[in-house]
Amino acid sequence: MTHSRRPLIAGNWKMNGLTDEAMDLATGLVTRMTKMPNAPFDMLLCPPFTAIRMVAEVLAGRLMIGGQDCHAAEKGAHTGDVSAAMLADAGCTFVIVGHSERRTDHGETNAVVRNKAKAALAAGLHVIICIGETEAKRDAGATMDVVRSQLSGSVPGGANSDNTVIAYEPVWAIGTGRVATPAQAQEVHAEIRTWLAVRLGDEQASQIRVLYGGSMKPDNAAELLALMDVDGGLIGGASLMAEDFWAIAQNCIS
Ligand code: 13P
């Protein structure tokens, strides 16, 4: 972390969070946040679509709320999908696009991700664009190629440090307990920032937040969040327990 970029601690609940669970989790975090009115970090919760409205009510603006995906179209005949405007209407200010689980489970290509990101920006949402290599690509020494080509393909025109966050999530670290080492994370985050500098200019690149995701937990967050080019976390499993998620965020307090 550096002082010039405000850390973002984001929880991706994935397909978890029935009513009681969602309410408890949101309440637990709001209670903690209320006791820390000048917290030096942003906290974002991304519940499943079905829980967004009720979680938004509990959060009452004290924490931010986002969707986990949106459709690229503004509206229309897309059964089962949710538009960026619908997320905004439900209280969201953020949306995650291009998560590796969406890329894998739903065959989302970089072009699809870019169009979703574009739609999100058009609806006035902030977008978190996820990228990251598989284990096979890392073993083949292709991590940087994958990251650069996902950035080139997925980041839309108009992206800037006010509306876009990049999340580096090595696929092999997601939900596996195998976290990237600080050296691995810093190396890729620095590369992402170099790419951003070429594409958006030095100033934007120095301001845009780049999150790490993949088995971030209370016991490994300190060393990851201390890295120069890591500006927060996109957290799955550990975001489902208020205590753990809050404990991770405490590493943003210097
Ligand atoms: P885990 O923290 O469960 O590894 O998930 C990371 C992730 O995919 C967040 O988007």
Boltz pocket constraint, residues with backbone or C-beta under 6 A from the ligand:
constraints:
  - pocket:
      binder: B
      contacts: [[A, 12], [A, 99], [A, 169], [A, 173], [A, 174], [A, 175], [A, 176], [A, 177], [A, 213], [A, 214], [A, 215], [A, 216], [A, 234], [A, 235], [A, 236], [A, 237], [A, 238]]
      max_distance: 6.0
